[in-house]
């Protein structure tokens, strides 16, 4: 998948535990774990907004787009 979740990096930079962030955002620890590992299909903008507010970061600090060959093939269609 071309979207890479780098939330763990920002958590380490801010010295925040995932468990604490989950509680502040209002999501379960399981949901936070799935998000951190990139095993989710999507994220609500409200959740993303809260994470960015609490970690004092931008969305690009916790997710990144890495194009792959499949993306390049569909662009030409």
PyMOL Python script that loads the backbone (N, CA, C, O; Angstrom):
from pymol import cmd

cmd.read_pdbstr("""\
ATOM      1  N   UNK A   1       0.842  -1.173   0.000  1.00  0.00           N
ATOM      2  CA  UNK A   1       0.000   0.000   0.000  1.00  0.00           C
ATOM      3  C   UNK A   1       0.890   1.240   0.000  1.00  0.00           C
ATOM      4  O   UNK A   1       1.890   1.275   0.716  1.00  0.00           O
ATOM      5  N   UNK A   2       0.550   2.240  -0.777  1.00  0.00           N
ATOM      6  CA  UNK A   2       1.416   3.408  -0.906  1.00  0.00           C
ATOM      7  C   UNK A   2       1.361   4.384   0.263  1.00  0.00           C
ATOM      8  O   UNK A   2       2.127   5.347   0.281  1.00  0.00           O
ATOM      9  N   UNK A   3       0.479   4.170   1.240  1.00  0.00           N
ATOM     10  CA  UNK A   3       0.415   5.046   2.408  1.00  0.00           C
ATOM     11  C   UNK A   3       1.162   4.381   3.556  1.00  0.00           C
ATOM     12  O   UNK A   3       0.861   3.249   3.935  1.00  0.00           O
ATOM     13  N   UNK A   4       2.131   5.093   4.099  1.00  0.00           N
ATOM     14  CA  UNK A   4       2.943   4.586   5.194  1.00  0.00           C
ATOM     15  C   UNK A   4       2.637   5.413   6.446  1.00  0.00           C
ATOM     16  O   UNK A   4       2.695   6.642   6.412  1.00  0.00           O
ATOM     17  N   UNK A   5       2.316   4.746   7.532  1.00  0.00           N
ATOM     18  CA  UNK A   5       2.001   5.431   8.791  1.00  0.00           C
ATOM     19  C   UNK A   5       3.285   5.555   9.615  1.00  0.00           C
ATOM     20  O   UNK A   5       3.933   4.559   9.936  1.00  0.00           O
ATOM     21  N   UNK A   6       3.634   6.792   9.946  1.00  0.00           N
ATOM     22  CA  UNK A   6       4.851   7.060  10.720  1.00  0.00           C
ATOM     23  C   UNK A   6       4.513   7.644  12.092  1.00  0.00           C
ATOM     24  O   UNK A   6       5.288   8.413  12.661  1.00  0.00           O
ATOM     25  N   UNK A   7       3.365   7.272  12.600  1.00  0.00           N
ATOM     26  CA  UNK A   7       2.912   7.781  13.896  1.00  0.00           C
ATOM     27  C   UNK A   7       3.876   7.416  15.018  1.00  0.00           C
ATOM     28  O   UNK A   7       4.088   8.214  15.931  1.00  0.00           O
ATOM     29  N   UNK A   8       4.457   6.234  14.965  1.00  0.00           N
ATOM     30  CA  UNK A   8       5.403   5.818  16.008  1.00  0.00           C
ATOM     31  C   UNK A   8       6.591   6.776  16.116  1.00  0.00           C
ATOM     32  O   UNK A   8       7.078   7.050  17.213  1.00  0.00           O
ATOM     33  N   UNK A   9       7.044   7.273  14.990  1.00  0.00           N
ATOM     34  CA  UNK A   9       8.175   8.209  14.983  1.00  0.00           C
ATOM     35  C   UNK A   9       7.796   9.477  15.751  1.00  0.00           C
ATOM     36  O   UNK A   9       8.562   9.964  16.582  1.00  0.00           O
ATOM     37  N   UNK A  10       6.611   9.999  15.462  1.00  0.00           N
ATOM     38  CA  UNK A  10       6.172  11.225  16.137  1.00  0.00           C
ATOM     39  C   UNK A  10       5.916  10.974  17.624  1.00  0.00           C
ATOM     40  O   UNK A  10       6.206  11.834  18.456  1.00  0.00           O
ATOM     41  N   UNK A  11       5.381   9.816  17.956  1.00  0.00           N
ATOM     42  CA  UNK A  11       5.183   9.481  19.373  1.00  0.00           C
ATOM     43  C   UNK A  11       6.528   9.480  20.105  1.00  0.00           C
ATOM     44  O   UNK A  11       6.637  10.003  21.214  1.00  0.00           O
ATOM     45  N   UNK A  12       7.538   8.897  19.486  1.00  0.00           N
ATOM     46  CA  UNK A  12       8.867   8.855  20.106  1.00  0.00           C
ATOM     47  C   UNK A  12       9.455  10.262  20.227  1.00  0.00           C
ATOM     48  O   UNK A  12      10.045  10.600  21.253  1.00  0.00           O
ATOM     49  N   UNK A  13       9.298  11.071  19.198  1.00  0.00           N
ATOM     50  CA  UNK A  13       9.821  12.443  19.243  1.00  0.00           C
ATOM     51  C   UNK A  13       9.175  13.263  20.350  1.00  0.00           C
ATOM     52  O   UNK A  13       9.836  14.062  21.013  1.00  0.00           O
ATOM     53  N   UNK A  14       7.891  13.058  20.539  1.00  0.00           N
ATOM     54  CA  UNK A  14       7.153  13.828  21.551  1.00  0.00           C
ATOM     55  C   UNK A  14       7.171  13.152  22.924  1.00  0.00           C
ATOM     56  O   UNK A  14       6.669  13.704  23.904  1.00  0.00           O
ATOM     57  N   UNK A  15       7.757  11.950  22.982  1.00  0.00           N
ATOM     58  CA  UNK A  15       7.833  11.175  24.228  1.00  0.00           C
ATOM     59  C   UNK A  15       6.443  10.947  24.821  1.00  0.00           C
ATOM     60  O   UNK A  15       6.209  11.150  26.012  1.00  0.00           O
ATOM     61  N   UNK A  16       5.530  10.517  23.947  1.00  0.00           N
ATOM     62  CA  UNK A  16       4.144  10.241  24.333  1.00  0.00           C
ATOM     63  C   UNK A  16       3.892   8.755  24.122  1.00  0.00           C
ATOM     64  O   UNK A  16       4.273   8.193  23.095  1.00  0.00           O
ATOM     65  N   UNK A  17       3.250   8.125  25.096  1.00  0.00           N
ATOM     66  CA  UNK A  17       2.901   6.714  24.950  1.00  0.00           C
ATOM     67  C   UNK A  17       1.612   6.584  24.152  1.00  0.00           C
ATOM     68  O   UNK A  17       0.688   7.385  24.296  1.00  0.00           O
ATOM     69  N   UNK A  18       1.570   5.563  23.312  1.00  0.00           N
ATOM     70  CA  UNK A  18       0.393   5.328  22.470  1.00  0.00           C
ATOM     71  C   UNK A  18      -0.859   5.160  23.320  1.00  0.00           C
ATOM     72  O   UNK A  18      -1.939   5.609  22.936  1.00  0.00           O
ATOM     73  N   UNK A  19      -0.718   4.522  24.460  1.00  0.00           N
ATOM     74  CA  UNK A  19      -1.848   4.314  25.371  1.00  0.00           C
ATOM     75  C   UNK A  19      -2.417   5.650  25.840  1.00  0.00           C
ATOM     76  O   UNK A  19      -3.635   5.826  25.889  1.00  0.00           O
ATOM     77  N   UNK A  20      -1.550   6.576  26.179  1.00  0.00           N
ATOM     78  CA  UNK A  20      -1.985   7.897  26.641  1.00  0.00           C
ATOM     79  C   UNK A  20      -2.631   8.704  25.513  1.00  0.00           C
ATOM     80  O   UNK A  20      -3.640   9.379  25.720  1.00  0.00           O
ATOM     81  N   UNK A  21      -2.042   8.625  24.327  1.00  0.00           N
ATOM     82  CA  UNK A  21      -2.607   9.348  23.186  1.00  0.00           C
ATOM     83  C   UNK A  21      -3.986   8.796  22.840  1.00  0.00           C
ATOM     84  O   UNK A  21      -4.905   9.563  22.556  1.00  0.00           O
ATOM     85  N   UNK A  22      -4.137   7.486  22.862  1.00  0.00           N
ATOM     86  CA  UNK A  22      -5.437   6.866  22.567  1.00  0.00           C
ATOM     87  C   UNK A  22      -6.502   7.384  23.523  1.00  0.00           C
ATOM     88  O   UNK A  22      -7.613   7.709  23.104  1.00  0.00           O
ATOM     89  N   UNK A  23      -6.164   7.462  24.806  1.00  0.00           N
ATOM     90  CA  UNK A  23      -7.125   7.946  25.809  1.00  0.00           C
ATOM     91  C   UNK A  23      -7.501   9.402  25.543  1.00  0.00           C
ATOM     92  O   UNK A  23      -8.671   9.769  25.648  1.00  0.00           O
ATOM     93  N   UNK A  24      -6.522  10.226  25.201  1.00  0.00           N
ATOM     94  CA  UNK A  24      -6.783  11.644  24.950  1.00  0.00           C
ATOM     95  C   UNK A  24      -7.593  11.862  23.673  1.00  0.00           C
ATOM     96  O   UNK A  24      -8.429  12.762  23.606  1.00  0.00           O
ATOM     97  N   UNK A  25      -7.339  11.035  22.667  1.00  0.00           N
ATOM     98  CA  UNK A  25      -8.049  11.157  21.393  1.00  0.00           C
ATOM     99  C   UNK A  25      -9.464  10.603  21.508  1.00  0.00           C
ATOM    100  O   UNK A  25     -10.379  11.063  20.824  1.00  0.00           O
ATOM    101  N   UNK A  26      -9.634   9.610  22.381  1.00  0.00           N
ATOM    102  CA  UNK A  26     -10.945   8.988  22.551  1.00  0.00           C
ATOM    103  C   UNK A  26     -11.134   7.747  21.701  1.00  0.00           C
ATOM    104  O   UNK A  26     -12.251   7.426  21.297  1.00  0.00           O
ATOM    105  N   UNK A  27     -10.031   7.042  21.429  1.00  0.00           N
ATOM    106  CA  UNK A  27     -10.111   5.778  20.710  1.00  0.00           C
ATOM    107  C   UNK A  27      -9.521   4.684  21.586  1.00  0.00           C
ATOM    108  O   UNK A  27      -8.800   4.965  22.543  1.00  0.00           O
ATOM    109  N   UNK A  28      -9.828   3.448  21.258  1.00  0.00           N
ATOM    110  CA  UNK A  28      -9.329   2.335  22.065  1.00  0.00           C
ATOM    111  C   UNK A  28      -7.843   2.103  21.792  1.00  0.00           C
ATOM    112  O   UNK A  28      -7.311   2.537  20.770  1.00  0.00           O
ATOM    113  N   UNK A  29      -7.195   1.424  22.707  1.00  0.00           N
ATOM    114  CA  UNK A  29      -5.791   1.076  22.519  1.00  0.00           C
ATOM    115  C   UNK A  29      -5.632   0.151  21.316  1.00  0.00           C
ATOM    116  O   UNK A  29      -4.619   0.198  20.618  1.00  0.00           O
ATOM    117  N   UNK A  30      -6.639  -0.689  21.077  1.00  0.00           N
ATOM    118  CA  UNK A  30      -6.612  -1.581  19.916  1.00  0.00           C
ATOM    119  C   UNK A  30      -6.653  -0.771  18.630  1.00  0.00           C
ATOM    120  O   UNK A  30      -5.893  -1.038  17.699  1.00  0.00           O
ATOM    121  N   UNK A  31      -7.537   0.215  18.577  1.00  0.00           N
ATOM    122  CA  UNK A  31      -7.610   1.068  17.391  1.00  0.00           C
ATOM    123  C   UNK A  31      -6.300   1.821  17.177  1.00  0.00           C
ATOM    124  O   UNK A  31      -5.843   1.960  16.043  1.00  0.00           O
ATOM    125  N   UNK A  32      -5.702   2.303  18.248  1.00  0.00           N
ATOM    126  CA  UNK A  32      -4.430   3.014  18.148  1.00  0.00           C
ATOM    127  C   UNK A  32      -3.340   2.078  17.629  1.00  0.00           C
ATOM    128  O   UNK A  32      -2.528   2.474  16.792  1.00  0.00           O
ATOM    129  N   UNK A  33      -3.320   0.859  18.114  1.00  0.00           N
ATOM    130  CA  UNK A  33      -2.338  -0.120  17.654  1.00  0.00           C
ATOM    131  C   UNK A  33      -2.496  -0.410  16.167  1.00  0.00           C
ATOM    132  O   UNK A  33      -1.510  -0.473  15.433  1.00  0.00           O
ATOM    133  N   UNK A  34      -3.735  -0.585  15.725  1.00  0.00           N
ATOM    134  CA  UNK A  34      -3.987  -0.836  14.304  1.00  0.00           C
ATOM    135  C   UNK A  34      -3.572   0.360  13.461  1.00  0.00           C
ATOM    136  O   UNK A  34      -3.033   0.200  12.366  1.00  0.00           O
ATOM    137  N   UNK A  35      -3.819   1.537  13.967  1.00  0.00           N
ATOM    138  CA  UNK A  35      -3.427   2.748  13.257  1.00  0.00           C
ATOM    139  C   UNK A  35      -1.911   2.863  13.158  1.00  0.00           C
ATOM    140  O   UNK A  35      -1.372   3.171  12.095  1.00  0.00           O
ATOM    141  N   UNK A  36      -1.230   2.614  14.267  1.00  0.00           N
ATOM    142  CA  UNK A  36       0.232   2.711  14.295  1.00  0.00           C
ATOM    143  C   UNK A  36       0.901   1.728  13.348  1.00  0.00           C
ATOM    144  O   UNK A  36       1.961   2.020  12.794  1.00  0.00           O
ATOM    145  N   UNK A  37       0.287   0.563  13.159  1.00  0.00           N
ATOM    146  CA  UNK A  37       0.880  -0.453  12.286  1.00  0.00           C
ATOM    147  C   UNK A  37       0.405  -0.332  10.849  1.00  0.00           C
ATOM    148  O   UNK A  37       0.843  -1.092   9.984  1.00  0.00           O
ATOM    149  N   UNK A  38      -0.483   0.611  10.586  1.00  0.00           N
ATOM    150  CA  UNK A  38      -0.969   0.808   9.223  1.00  0.00           C
ATOM    151  C   UNK A  38      -1.975  -0.220   8.762  1.00  0.00           C
ATOM    152  O   UNK A  38      -2.185  -0.393   7.561  1.00  0.00           O
ATOM    153  N   UNK A  39      -2.600  -0.906   9.703  1.00  0.00           N
ATOM    154  CA  UNK A  39      -3.553  -1.966   9.368  1.00  0.00           C
ATOM    155  C   UNK A  39      -4.997  -1.469   9.332  1.00  0.00           C
ATOM    156  O   UNK A  39      -5.930  -2.219   9.620  1.00  0.00           O
ATOM    157  N   UNK A  40      -5.168  -0.215   8.980  1.00  0.00           N
ATOM    158  CA  UNK A  40      -6.507   0.354   8.859  1.00  0.00           C
ATOM    159  C   UNK A  40      -6.719   0.794   7.413  1.00  0.00           C
ATOM    160  O   UNK A  40      -5.763   1.100   6.700  1.00  0.00           O
ATOM    161  N   UNK A  41      -7.968   0.822   6.993  1.00  0.00           N
ATOM    162  CA  UNK A  41      -8.298   1.257   5.634  1.00  0.00           C
ATOM    163  C   UNK A  41      -8.511   2.761   5.553  1.00  0.00           C
ATOM    164  O   UNK A  41      -8.451   3.341   4.470  1.00  0.00           O
ATOM    165  N   UNK A  42      -8.758   3.390   6.689  1.00  0.00           N
ATOM    166  CA  UNK A  42      -8.999   4.819   6.702  1.00  0.00           C
ATOM    167  C   UNK A  42      -8.995   5.361   8.109  1.00  0.00           C
ATOM    168  O   UNK A  42      -8.919   4.618   9.087  1.00  0.00           O
ATOM    169  N   UNK A  43      -9.077   6.686   8.189  1.00  0.00           N
ATOM    170  CA  UNK A  43      -9.096   7.353   9.483  1.00  0.00           C
ATOM    171  C   UNK A  43     -10.022   8.558   9.362  1.00  0.00           C
ATOM    172  O   UNK A  43     -10.001   9.263   8.353  1.00  0.00           O
ATOM    173  N   UNK A  44     -10.817   8.787  10.371  1.00  0.00           N
ATOM    174  CA  UNK A  44     -11.703   9.954  10.371  1.00  0.00           C
ATOM    175  C   UNK A  44     -10.852  11.221  10.498  1.00  0.00           C
ATOM    176  O   UNK A  44      -9.852  11.245  11.215  1.00  0.00           O
ATOM    177  N   UNK A  45     -11.267  12.261   9.793  1.00  0.00           N
ATOM    178  CA  UNK A  45     -10.545  13.529   9.885  1.00  0.00           C
ATOM    179  C   UNK A  45     -10.567  14.062  11.312  1.00  0.00           C
ATOM    180  O   UNK A  45      -9.610  14.706  11.742  1.00  0.00           O
ATOM    181  N   UNK A  46     -11.625  13.809  12.043  1.00  0.00           N
ATOM    182  CA  UNK A  46     -11.714  14.232  13.437  1.00  0.00           C
ATOM    183  C   UNK A  46     -10.606  13.586  14.257  1.00  0.00           C
ATOM    184  O   UNK A  46      -9.962  14.252  15.068  1.00  0.00           O
ATOM    185  N   UNK A  47     -10.385  12.303  14.051  1.00  0.00           N
ATOM    186  CA  UNK A  47      -9.323  11.584  14.767  1.00  0.00           C
ATOM    187  C   UNK A  47      -7.959  12.124  14.373  1.00  0.00           C
ATOM    188  O   UNK A  47      -7.114  12.371  15.233  1.00  0.00           O
ATOM    189  N   UNK A  48      -7.741  12.309  13.083  1.00  0.00           N
ATOM    190  CA  UNK A  48      -6.472  12.852  12.594  1.00  0.00           C
ATOM    191  C   UNK A  48      -6.226  14.242  13.176  1.00  0.00           C
ATOM    192  O   UNK A  48      -5.109  14.562  13.581  1.00  0.00           O
ATOM    193  N   UNK A  49      -7.262  15.055  13.214  1.00  0.00           N
ATOM    194  CA  UNK A  49      -7.156  16.400  13.762  1.00  0.00           C
ATOM    195  C   UNK A  49      -6.750  16.379  15.229  1.00  0.00           C
ATOM    196  O   UNK A  49      -5.879  17.141  15.649  1.00  0.00           O
ATOM    197  N   UNK A  50      -7.383  15.508  16.003  1.00  0.00           N
ATOM    198  CA  UNK A  50      -7.055  15.412  17.434  1.00  0.00           C
ATOM    199  C   UNK A  50      -5.623  14.946  17.644  1.00  0.00           C
ATOM    200  O   UNK A  50      -4.919  15.471  18.506  1.00  0.00           O
ATOM    201  N   UNK A  51      -5.188  13.961  16.861  1.00  0.00           N
ATOM    202  CA  UNK A  51      -3.817  13.458  16.982  1.00  0.00           C
ATOM    203  C   UNK A  51      -2.825  14.576  16.668  1.00  0.00           C
ATOM    204  O   UNK A  51      -1.856  14.783  17.398  1.00  0.00           O
ATOM    205  N   UNK A  52      -3.078  15.286  15.585  1.00  0.00           N
ATOM    206  CA  UNK A  52      -2.172  16.376  15.202  1.00  0.00           C
ATOM    207  C   UNK A  52      -2.151  17.484  16.251  1.00  0.00           C
ATOM    208  O   UNK A  52      -1.094  18.041  16.550  1.00  0.00           O
ATOM    209  N   UNK A  53      -3.318  17.802  16.806  1.00  0.00           N
ATOM    210  CA  UNK A  53      -3.391  18.831  17.849  1.00  0.00           C
ATOM    211  C   UNK A  53      -2.584  18.410  19.074  1.00  0.00           C
ATOM    212  O   UNK A  53      -1.787  19.189  19.596  1.00  0.00           O
ATOM    213  N   UNK A  54      -2.791  17.182  19.528  1.00  0.00           N
ATOM    214  CA  UNK A  54      -2.128  16.710  20.738  1.00  0.00           C
ATOM    215  C   UNK A  54      -0.624  16.522  20.564  1.00  0.00           C
ATOM    216  O   UNK A  54       0.144  16.746  21.500  1.00  0.00           O
ATOM    217  N   UNK A  55      -0.204  16.112  19.366  1.00  0.00           N
ATOM    218  CA  UNK A  55       1.229  15.909  19.121  1.00  0.00           C
ATOM    219  C   UNK A  55       1.901  17.150  18.542  1.00  0.00           C
ATOM    220  O   UNK A  55       3.105  17.158  18.285  1.00  0.00           O
ATOM    221  N   UNK A  56       1.094  18.207  18.338  1.00  0.00           N
ATOM    222  CA  UNK A  56       1.598  19.456  17.766  1.00  0.00           C
ATOM    223  C   UNK A  56       2.377  19.178  16.479  1.00  0.00           C
ATOM    224  O   UNK A  56       3.558  19.503  16.357  1.00  0.00           O
ATOM    225  N   UNK A  57       1.668  18.562  15.521  1.00  0.00           N
ATOM    226  CA  UNK A  57       2.293  18.201  14.264  1.00  0.00           C
ATOM    227  C   UNK A  57       1.306  18.372  13.112  1.00  0.00           C
ATOM    228  O   UNK A  57       0.150  18.740  13.325  1.00  0.00           O
ATOM    229  N   UNK A  58       1.757  18.111  11.922  1.00  0.00           N
ATOM    230  CA  UNK A  58       0.942  18.158  10.719  1.00  0.00           C
ATOM    231  C   UNK A  58       0.631  16.717  10.282  1.00  0.00           C
ATOM    232  O   UNK A  58       1.359  15.794  10.648  1.00  0.00           O
ATOM    233  N   UNK A  59      -0.436  16.519   9.509  1.00  0.00           N
ATOM    234  CA  UNK A  59      -0.738  15.159   9.027  1.00  0.00           C
ATOM    235  C   UNK A  59       0.444  14.503   8.313  1.00  0.00           C
ATOM    236  O   UNK A  59       0.648  13.295   8.435  1.00  0.00           O
ATOM    237  N   UNK A  60       1.213  15.281   7.581  1.00  0.00           N
ATOM    238  CA  UNK A  60       2.372  14.726   6.868  1.00  0.00           C
ATOM    239  C   UNK A  60       3.459  14.220   7.818  1.00  0.00           C
ATOM    240  O   UNK A  60       4.350  13.478   7.404  1.00  0.00           O
ATOM    241  N   UNK A  61       3.388  14.617   9.082  1.00  0.00           N
ATOM    242  CA  UNK A  61       4.357  14.128  10.067  1.00  0.00           C
ATOM    243  C   UNK A  61       4.027  12.716  10.539  1.00  0.00           C
ATOM    244  O   UNK A  61       4.880  12.041  11.115  1.00  0.00           O
ATOM    245  N   UNK A  62       2.793  12.263  10.300  1.00  0.00           N
ATOM    246  CA  UNK A  62       2.404  10.936  10.792  1.00  0.00           C
ATOM    247  C   UNK A  62       1.951   9.985   9.692  1.00  0.00           C
ATOM    248  O   UNK A  62       1.794   8.789   9.936  1.00  0.00           O
ATOM    249  N   UNK A  63       1.739  10.501   8.482  1.00  0.00           N
ATOM    250  CA  UNK A  63       1.446   9.629   7.342  1.00  0.00           C
ATOM    251  C   UNK A  63       2.200  10.164   6.132  1.00  0.00           C
ATOM    252  O   UNK A  63       2.395  11.370   5.985  1.00  0.00           O
ATOM    253  N   UNK A  64       2.619   9.242   5.268  1.00  0.00           N
ATOM    254  CA  UNK A  64       3.313   9.658   4.059  1.00  0.00           C
ATOM    255  C   UNK A  64       2.860   8.809   2.885  1.00  0.00           C
ATOM    256  O   UNK A  64       2.436   7.665   3.049  1.00  0.00           O
ATOM    257  N   UNK A  65       2.956   9.382   1.716  1.00  0.00           N
ATOM    258  CA  UNK A  65       2.569   8.708   0.482  1.00  0.00           C
ATOM    259  C   UNK A  65       3.818   8.239  -0.233  1.00  0.00           C
ATOM    260  O   UNK A  65       4.702   9.037  -0.544  1.00  0.00           O
ATOM    261  N   UNK A  66       3.890   6.950  -0.494  1.00  0.00           N
ATOM    262  CA  UNK A  66       5.012   6.371  -1.214  1.00  0.00           C
ATOM    263  C   UNK A  66       4.462   5.713  -2.476  1.00  0.00           C
ATOM    264  O   UNK A  66       3.948   4.597  -2.410  1.00  0.00           O
ATOM    265  N   UNK A  67       4.560   6.380  -3.618  1.00  0.00           N
ATOM    266  CA  UNK A  67       3.991   5.805  -4.838  1.00  0.00           C
ATOM    267  C   UNK A  67       4.680   4.490  -5.193  1.00  0.00           C
ATOM    268  O   UNK A  67       5.888   4.336  -5.013  1.00  0.00           O
ATOM    269  N   UNK A  68       3.899   3.561  -5.693  1.00  0.00           N
ATOM    270  CA  UNK A  68       4.475   2.308  -6.164  1.00  0.00           C
ATOM    271  C   UNK A  68       4.162   2.139  -7.642  1.00  0.00           C
ATOM    272  O   UNK A  68       3.483   2.973  -8.241  1.00  0.00           O
ATOM    273  N   UNK A  69       4.649   1.081  -8.212  1.00  0.00           N
ATOM    274  CA  UNK A  69       4.507   0.878  -9.651  1.00  0.00           C
ATOM    275  C   UNK A  69       3.048   0.771 -10.084  1.00  0.00           C
ATOM    276  O   UNK A  69       2.705   1.208 -11.183  1.00  0.00           O
ATOM    277  N   UNK A  70       2.184   0.202  -9.250  1.00  0.00           N
ATOM    278  CA  UNK A  70       0.765   0.104  -9.580  1.00  0.00           C
ATOM    279  C   UNK A  70       0.152   1.492  -9.741  1.00  0.00           C
ATOM    280  O   UNK A  70      -0.684   1.702 -10.619  1.00  0.00           O
ATOM    281  N   UNK A  71       0.564   2.441  -8.897  1.00  0.00           N
ATOM    282  CA  UNK A  71       0.050   3.801  -9.000  1.00  0.00           C
ATOM    283  C   UNK A  71       0.461   4.432 -10.335  1.00  0.00           C
ATOM    284  O   UNK A  71      -0.323   5.139 -10.968  1.00  0.00           O
ATOM    285  N   UNK A  72       1.670   4.172 -10.739  1.00  0.00           N
ATOM    286  CA  UNK A  72       2.151   4.733 -11.997  1.00  0.00           C
ATOM    287  C   UNK A  72       1.404   4.150 -13.189  1.00  0.00           C
ATOM    288  O   UNK A  72       1.145   4.861 -14.160  1.00  0.00           O
ATOM    289  N   UNK A  73       1.055   2.867 -13.133  1.00  0.00           N
ATOM    290  CA  UNK A  73       0.329   2.217 -14.225  1.00  0.00           C
ATOM    291  C   UNK A  73      -1.091   2.738 -14.349  1.00  0.00           C
ATOM    292  O   UNK A  73      -1.588   2.885 -15.466  1.00  0.00           O
ATOM    293  N   UNK A  74      -1.756   3.020 -13.246  1.00  0.00           N
ATOM    294  CA  UNK A  74      -3.150   3.497 -13.297  1.00  0.00           C
ATOM    295  C   UNK A  74      -3.221   4.960 -13.727  1.00  0.00           C
ATOM    296  O   UNK A  74      -4.262   5.409 -14.206  1.00  0.00           O
ATOM    297  N   UNK A  75      -2.152   5.694 -13.567  1.00  0.00           N
ATOM    298  CA  UNK A  75      -2.133   7.105 -13.954  1.00  0.00           C
ATOM    299  C   UNK A  75      -2.264   7.268 -15.466  1.00  0.00           C
ATOM    300  O   UNK A  75      -2.848   8.245 -15.935  1.00  0.00           O
ATOM    301  N   UNK A  76      -1.728   6.323 -16.226  1.00  0.00           N
ATOM    302  CA  UNK A  76      -1.754   6.413 -17.682  1.00  0.00           C
ATOM    303  C   UNK A  76      -3.103   6.031 -18.278  1.00  0.00           C
ATOM    304  O   UNK A  76      -3.351   6.308 -19.452  1.00  0.00           O
ATOM    305  N   UNK A  77      -3.968   5.409 -17.510  1.00  0.00           N
ATOM    306  CA  UNK A  77      -5.256   4.926 -18.035  1.00  0.00           C
ATOM    307  C   UNK A  77      -6.253   6.016 -18.248  1.00  0.00           C
ATOM    308  O   UNK A  77      -7.373   5.751 -18.685  1.00  0.00           O
TER     309      UNK A  77
END
""", "prot")
cmd.dss("prot")
cmd.show_as("cartoon", "prot")
cmd.util.cbc("prot")
cmd.orient("prot")
